[in-house]
Amino acid sequence: MSSPSLSSASQPARSSPPAQPAGAAARTDPESPGVVARHRPHRIIAVGGGKGGIGKSLVSANLGVALASRGQRVLLVDADLGGANLHTCLGVAQPTATLSDFMLRPKARLEDVIVPTGVANLSLIAGALDVLDAANIKYAQKQRLLRSLQTQSVDYLIIDLGAGSSFNTLDFFIIADHGVLVMLPEPTSVENAYRFIKAAFYRRLQQVESQYGIERLVEKALSTREGAARTPHQIIQHVRQQNAALAERLEKELTAFRVKLVLNQARSDGDLNVGAAVVSAWKKFFGLEMDDLGAIRYDDEAWRAVRKRRPIVLEKPESPAAIGIQRIADRLLALDGVTE
């Protein structure tokens, strides 16, 4: 789970504003009244998971390369504020400008810390490398970063998240059009994945509760008391007893929470079925849909490519791992209705 420095101490959950709705067009920049910001990215992809060491950075880097090779303008962001290494996966030398330069200089522009990767259509914002308290960003800093990320003129913004389920990590995951959950075919990884998506769902619910007047209901859902409402269906049913129209709006809000699952390091044919089983269990016990984007085979070429500081989709494009990532990229494009 998360480090104490990433806890809610930075900002209570109740005071967080709702994330910007997907597909929003131009808006007025709250830091510069009267100035209209640029359109948000075509799609934001946040790559998260329940713990470290499951391959989030490998998936993020290679997915970025795969989408860029299909003609999409991609910006990769290393938001693992406590252990940035995305630049290493891409073979990029340690950047002189990182996310910490933007976070600690209020007047800096996010564009000032974007660096090239050497791959056409693909650029990078490296994570903080030299600031001990970078992971413990303040609430105002986080909101400023989220607003700035949403205004980047790219086709895909891919955010590589840190491990755990801190509020900072969850807020990056929630704001995405595609929340991609990486998981290994291991019992501990599956358990941590469930915890992560439940935490993300309730964090999202906390952000919209004031819009629906369900503050007390969310408190019950988050409590451990017997009889507390815990699933979206139970929450909606409770609201429907009070206000049918409100319940209908809430139902649309909750069903929009649809995670995309990626299974990494599948070693056997049995492992390939783990993703489908997780999707089915999530639907059965929590009542929400989840998309199975596919599996990435365990591949010795993958770790060899990591040692060479090269994305596997470039180093060994015909390897099983690279083919799996390419298929995931194609499925995301298909979900967005994008044709090459």
Number of C-alpha atoms within 10 A of each C-alpha: 13 16 13 10 15 22 15 13 13 16 15 11 14 13 11 17 12 17 17 14 10 15 13 12 13 12 14 12 15 12 9 9 8 10 11 12 18 16 16 25 22 21 19 26 25 29 27 34 33 25 21 14 12 20 18 26 27 23 24 27 27 22 26 30 28 24 23 21 19 15 14 21 20 27 28 27 26 26 26 22 27 22 16 22 20 24 23 20 21 25 16 17 10 12 17 10 17 24 23 20 18 20 21 13 9 10 8 12 13 18 12 13 19 19 20 14 19 11 13 14 20 24 22 25 25 28 26 26 19 11 12 10 13 21 20 18 18 15 18 12 14 17 17 15 16 16 18 17 19 22 19 19 16 20 19 22 27 24 29 30 27 27 23 23 28 21 23 26 24 23 21 25 28 22 20 22 21 23 24 26 23 25 30 23 21 12 9 12 19 20 12 18 23 18 17 22 23 17 18 24 18 19 21 23 21 21 19 21 17 14 11 13 12 18 17 10 17 19 13 17 19 15 13 11 9 7 9 16 21 18 16 20 16 15 21 20 17 16 21 16 9 10 12 14 11 15 19 14 12 23 18 10 13 19 13 12 19 17 23 20 27 25 26 26 21 22 13 11 9 9 18 19 15 20 24 18 12 17 18 17 15 17 13 11 9 15 15 20 17 18 14 22 23 20 27 24 23 15 16 11 16 23 15 15 18 17 12 15 17 21 27 30 24 15 17 17 14 12 16 19 23 25 18 21 29 21 17 23 21 20 16 17 16 12 10 13 8 11 9 10
